[in-house]
């Protein structure tokens, strides 16, 4: 029984010391802020810059999608032209010739 009490004391001493050291570290403070739902660690105006950057990226993505659609349409047109050219270059069917 005495060994169990001694073991519990050692665990509490080292566990408590470790918990205290973590709580005063920057990582511990960040975890505490996150749990409390505290302030964000962003400088003034950073959120607006992030939102502007996000909107610019979304606009650029829309432009790229439009360009991709245009390229796909051009590719379809070119494929149709190639198929048409191949069909006109063929010889007529053998059924149309009388012997």
Z-matrix of the N, CA and C atoms (Angstrom, degrees):
N
C 1 1.445
C 2 1.524 1 111.39
N 3 1.312 2 115.53 1 -39.39
C 4 1.456 3 119.89 2 179.39
C 5 1.530 4 110.64 3 -65.49
N 6 1.358 5 115.52 4 -35.55
C 7 1.465 6 118.79 5 178.74
C 8 1.524 7 110.83 6 -65.24
N 9 1.334 8 116.66 7 -36.56
C 10 1.456 9 121.13 8 179.67
C 11 1.523 10 111.12 9 -66.75
N 12 1.311 11 116.78 10 -40.18
C 13 1.460 12 120.79 11 178.45
C 14 1.530 13 109.85 12 -66.95
N 15 1.319 14 116.93 13 -41.46
C 16 1.459 15 120.83 14 178.49
C 17 1.525 16 111.12 15 -64.06
N 18 1.328 17 116.44 16 -41.06
C 19 1.454 18 121.05 17 178.24
C 20 1.534 19 110.94 18 -63.92
N 21 1.325 20 116.48 19 -42.85
C 22 1.465 21 120.64 20 178.65
C 23 1.526 22 110.21 21 -63.24
N 24 1.317 23 117.99 22 -39.62
C 25 1.462 24 121.44 23 179.64
C 26 1.523 25 110.41 24 -64.30
N 27 1.329 26 117.33 25 -42.36
C 28 1.458 27 121.15 26 -179.89
C 29 1.530 28 109.97 27 -65.18
N 30 1.338 29 116.69 28 -44.37
C 31 1.468 30 120.74 29 179.94
C 32 1.525 31 110.46 30 -62.56
N 33 1.332 32 117.14 31 -45.08
C 34 1.466 33 120.12 32 179.21
C 35 1.527 34 111.35 33 -65.00
N 36 1.329 35 117.26 34 -38.75
C 37 1.455 36 120.39 35 -179.11
C 38 1.530 37 110.81 36 -65.16
N 39 1.339 38 116.66 37 -52.10
C 40 1.459 39 119.30 38 -179.10
C 41 1.533 40 111.80 39 -72.30
N 42 1.318 41 117.51 40 -38.13
C 43 1.469 42 120.79 41 178.27
C 44 1.517 43 111.43 42 -65.06
N 45 1.328 44 116.64 43 -42.94
C 46 1.460 45 120.89 44 178.76
C 47 1.515 46 111.54 45 -66.26
N 48 1.324 47 116.68 46 -40.25
C 49 1.464 48 120.53 47 178.09
C 50 1.519 49 111.41 48 -64.75
N 51 1.324 50 116.03 49 -41.46
C 52 1.458 51 119.87 50 178.41
C 53 1.523 52 110.63 51 -65.02
N 54 1.328 53 116.84 52 -44.35
C 55 1.463 54 120.67 53 179.34
C 56 1.528 55 110.94 54 -61.91
N 57 1.327 56 116.98 55 -39.28
C 58 1.457 57 120.43 56 178.70
C 59 1.526 58 111.08 57 -64.87
N 60 1.332 59 116.93 58 -45.31
C 61 1.463 60 120.27 59 -179.83
C 62 1.527 61 111.68 60 -63.19
N 63 1.318 62 116.71 61 -39.38
C 64 1.471 63 120.08 62 177.89
C 65 1.529 64 109.89 63 -66.27
N 66 1.333 65 117.13 64 -38.70
C 67 1.464 66 119.55 65 -176.55
C 68 1.526 67 112.80 66 -67.56
N 69 1.323 68 118.77 67 -27.81
C 70 1.461 69 119.88 68 179.51
C 71 1.531 70 112.47 69 -92.56
N 72 1.311 71 117.47 70 -5.30
C 73 1.465 72 120.29 71 178.66
C 74 1.528 73 109.76 72 -80.33
N 75 1.327 74 118.52 73 162.83
C 76 1.473 75 120.86 74 177.36
C 77 1.528 76 112.30 75 -59.31
N 78 1.322 77 116.35 76 -36.06
C 79 1.469 78 119.81 77 178.33
C 80 1.527 79 109.91 78 -63.96
N 81 1.323 80 116.57 79 -44.41
C 82 1.459 81 120.54 80 178.98
C 83 1.516 82 112.46 81 -63.40
N 84 1.334 83 116.33 82 -39.12
C 85 1.465 84 119.90 83 177.87
C 86 1.526 85 111.23 84 -66.61
N 87 1.319 86 116.61 85 -39.33
C 88 1.467 87 119.91 86 178.07
C 89 1.521 88 110.85 87 -65.09
N 90 1.324 89 116.89 88 -41.56
C 91 1.474 90 120.56 89 177.71
C 92 1.524 91 109.96 90 -63.29
N 93 1.332 92 116.54 91 -42.23
C 94 1.462 93 120.02 92 178.43
C 95 1.518 94 112.23 93 -62.98
N 96 1.337 95 117.11 94 -42.76
C 97 1.471 96 120.30 95 177.26
C 98 1.519 97 111.22 96 -62.36
N 99 1.330 98 116.27 97 -40.65
C 100 1.472 99 120.49 98 -179.94
C 101 1.533 100 110.63 99 -64.58
N 102 1.326 101 116.51 100 -41.17
C 103 1.471 102 120.32 101 179.83
C 104 1.528 103 110.24 102 -65.88
N 105 1.330 104 116.45 103 -42.40
C 106 1.460 105 120.04 104 -179.53
C 107 1.519 106 112.68 105 -75.93
N 108 1.328 107 117.28 106 -11.02
C 109 1.464 108 120.16 107 -176.81
C 110 1.507 109 110.50 108 72.11
N 111 1.295 110 115.31 109 34.55
C 112 1.458 111 121.40 110 -175.01
C 113 1.511 112 113.64 111 -74.28
N 114 1.292 113 113.80 112 -167.64
C 115 1.460 114 121.95 113 -174.53
C 116 1.522 115 111.61 114 -63.34
N 117 1.298 116 113.47 115 154.91
C 118 1.458 117 119.16 116 175.17
C 119 1.515 118 108.02 117 -85.52
N 120 1.294 119 116.45 118 146.42
C 121 1.454 120 121.64 119 -176.87
C 122 1.534 121 110.41 120 -92.01
N 123 1.335 122 117.26 121 54.36
C 124 1.455 123 122.04 122 178.94
C 125 1.519 124 109.61 123 -113.59
N 126 1.320 125 117.12 124 141.83
C 127 1.463 126 118.94 125 176.40
C 128 1.522 127 111.16 126 -67.41
N 129 1.330 128 115.53 127 166.40
C 130 1.468 129 120.92 128 -179.99
C 131 1.523 130 110.38 129 -59.81
N 132 1.327 131 116.43 130 133.85
C 133 1.457 132 121.79 131 177.29
C 134 1.515 133 114.48 132 80.14
N 135 1.316 134 117.85 133 -3.22
C 136 1.469 135 120.00 134 -177.86
C 137 1.526 136 111.06 135 -68.71
N 138 1.322 137 117.64 136 -37.72
C 139 1.463 138 120.46 137 -178.94
C 140 1.531 139 110.48 138 -64.70
N 141 1.320 140 117.57 139 -39.30
C 142 1.458 141 120.46 140 178.43
C 143 1.532 142 110.74 141 -65.36
N 144 1.331 143 116.45 142 -40.63
C 145 1.462 144 120.30 143 177.98
C 146 1.531 145 110.73 144 -63.80
N 147 1.316 146 116.07 145 -39.57
C 148 1.473 147 120.28 146 178.75
C 149 1.523 148 109.85 147 -64.25
N 150 1.326 149 116.85 148 -43.38
C 151 1.464 150 119.80 149 179.92
C 152 1.524 151 111.63 150 -66.26
N 153 1.331 152 117.94 151 -39.65
C 154 1.465 153 121.32 152 177.25
C 155 1.523 154 110.64 153 -63.48
N 156 1.319 155 115.50 154 -42.41
C 157 1.464 156 120.51 155 179.00
C 158 1.526 157 110.52 156 -63.97
N 159 1.313 158 116.52 157 -40.47
C 160 1.465 159 121.06 158 178.88
C 161 1.531 160 110.36 159 -64.06
N 162 1.319 161 117.22 160 -43.02
C 163 1.462 162 120.35 161 179.09
C 164 1.528 163 110.80 162 -64.88
N 165 1.331 164 117.32 163 -39.56
C 166 1.467 165 120.84 164 178.26
C 167 1.528 166 110.39 165 -63.74
N 168 1.319 167 116.42 166 -40.76
C 169 1.469 168 120.13 167 178.30
C 170 1.529 169 111.47 168 -65.52
N 171 1.327 170 116.77 169 -39.66
C 172 1.464 171 120.04 170 178.28
C 173 1.526 172 110.94 171 -65.82
N 174 1.336 173 117.21 172 -39.60
C 175 1.469 174 120.45 173 176.52
C 176 1.524 175 110.87 174 -63.29
N 177 1.328 176 116.19 175 -42.46
C 178 1.461 177 120.23 176 179.07
C 179 1.529 178 110.84 177 -65.20
N 180 1.325 179 116.72 178 -37.80
C 181 1.463 180 120.50 179 177.39
C 182 1.523 181 110.87 180 -63.53
N 183 1.322 182 117.36 181 -42.32
C 184 1.464 183 120.55 182 177.24
C 185 1.528 184 111.33 183 -61.66
N 186 1.333 185 116.72 184 -40.85
C 187 1.468 186 120.49 185 178.67
C 188 1.529 187 110.31 186 -64.62
N 189 1.319 188 117.10 187 -41.02
C 190 1.468 189 120.19 188 179.02
C 191 1.531 190 110.89 189 -65.37
N 192 1.307 191 117.21 190 -37.94
C 193 1.471 192 120.21 191 177.28
C 194 1.525 193 110.63 192 -63.11
N 195 1.327 194 116.59 193 -41.49
C 196 1.461 195 120.41 194 178.83
C 197 1.518 196 110.75 195 -64.37
N 198 1.340 197 116.65 196 -42.59
C 199 1.469 198 120.26 197 177.90
C 200 1.526 199 110.76 198 -62.65
N 201 1.315 200 117.24 199 -40.89
C 202 1.461 201 120.86 200 178.64
C 203 1.522 202 110.99 201 -63.65
N 204 1.319 203 117.48 202 -39.81
C 205 1.459 204 121.32 203 176.77
C 206 1.523 205 110.60 204 -62.19
N 207 1.334 206 117.00 205 -42.58
C 208 1.468 207 120.91 206 177.80
C 209 1.523 208 111.46 207 -61.90
N 210 1.327 209 116.73 208 -43.19
C 211 1.464 210 120.72 209 -179.97
C 212 1.530 211 110.37 210 -64.81
N 213 1.314 212 117.43 211 -39.75
C 214 1.467 213 120.68 212 178.33
C 215 1.526 214 110.92 213 -63.75
N 216 1.323 215 117.26 214 -40.24
C 217 1.458 216 120.28 215 178.18
C 218 1.531 217 110.94 216 -64.78
N 219 1.325 218 117.07 217 -41.15
C 220 1.468 219 120.52 218 177.97
C 221 1.523 220 111.16 219 -64.47
N 222 1.317 221 116.60 220 -39.56
C 223 1.461 222 120.48 221 178.47
C 224 1.523 223 110.93 222 -64.35
N 225 1.318 224 116.97 223 -42.96
C 226 1.466 225 120.46 224 177.15
C 227 1.522 226 110.95 225 -60.56
N 228 1.325 227 117.28 226 -42.60
C 229 1.466 228 121.83 227 178.96
C 230 1.530 229 110.53 228 -62.36
N 231 1.334 230 116.48 229 -45.45
C 232 1.472 231 120.34 230 -179.99
C 233 1.525 232 110.84 231 -63.63
N 234 1.328 233 117.58 232 -39.58
C 235 1.468 234 120.17 233 177.80
C 236 1.528 235 110.80 234 -63.50
N 237 1.326 236 117.03 235 -41.25
C 238 1.470 237 119.72 236 178.49
C 239 1.525 238 111.11 237 -63.48
N 240 1.320 239 117.37 238 -40.59
C 241 1.468 240 120.74 239 177.68
C 242 1.528 241 111.26 240 -63.01
N 243 1.326 242 117.35 241 -41.72
C 244 1.464 243 119.96 242 179.44
C 245 1.522 244 111.70 243 -64.58
N 246 1.322 245 116.61 244 -42.26
C 247 1.460 246 120.27 245 179.01
C 248 1.525 247 109.80 246 -64.12
N 249 1.318 248 117.33 247 -42.52
C 250 1.467 249 121.34 248 179.76
C 251 1.529 250 110.57 249 -63.48
N 252 1.322 251 117.52 250 -42.03
C 253 1.464 252 121.72 251 179.97
C 254 1.530 253 110.72 252 -64.65
N 255 1.313 254 117.55 253 -40.53
C 256 1.468 255 121.01 254 179.03
C 257 1.520 256 111.11 255 -65.88
N 258 1.338 257 116.18 256 -39.20
C 259 1.470 258 119.49 257 -178.57
C 260 1.529 259 111.07 258 -68.50
N 261 1.301 260 119.47 259 -36.18
C 262 1.461 261 121.47 260 -179.60
C 263 1.521 262 111.38 261 -75.70
N 264 1.312 263 119.75 262 -20.71
C 265 1.453 264 122.87 263 -179.73
C 266 1.516 265 113.44 264 -85.63
N 267 1.320 266 118.87 265 -4.70
C 268 1.465 267 121.80 266 -178.48
C 269 1.528 268 111.03 267 -80.05
N 270 1.322 269 114.31 268 155.86
C 271 1.471 270 120.76 269 174.52
C 272 1.516 271 109.55 270 -76.61
N 273 1.325 272 117.73 271 153.23
C 274 1.458 273 119.01 272 178.52
C 275 1.522 274 110.80 273 -65.87
N 276 1.318 275 114.54 274 158.05
C 277 1.465 276 121.42 275 179.25
C 278 1.510 277 110.96 276 -61.24
N 279 1.333 278 119.61 277 151.82
C 280 1.455 279 125.10 278 -178.58
C 281 1.524 280 111.86 279 -70.13
N 282 1.301 281 119.33 280 -21.17
C 283 1.468 282 122.90 281 -178.01
C 284 1.513 283 112.56 282 -67.75
N 285 1.318 284 118.92 283 -20.50
C 286 1.459 285 121.75 284 -177.01
C 287 1.522 286 113.33 285 -85.14
N 288 1.311 287 120.37 286 -7.03
C 289 1.476 288 123.76 287 -177.54
C 290 1.526 289 109.30 288 -99.15
N 291 1.353 290 116.83 289 129.54
C 292 1.471 291 121.13 290 178.43
C 293 1.501 292 109.92 291 -90.60
N 294 1.319 293 115.50 292 144.25
C 295 1.461 294 119.96 293 178.57
C 296 1.466 295 112.87 294 -116.13
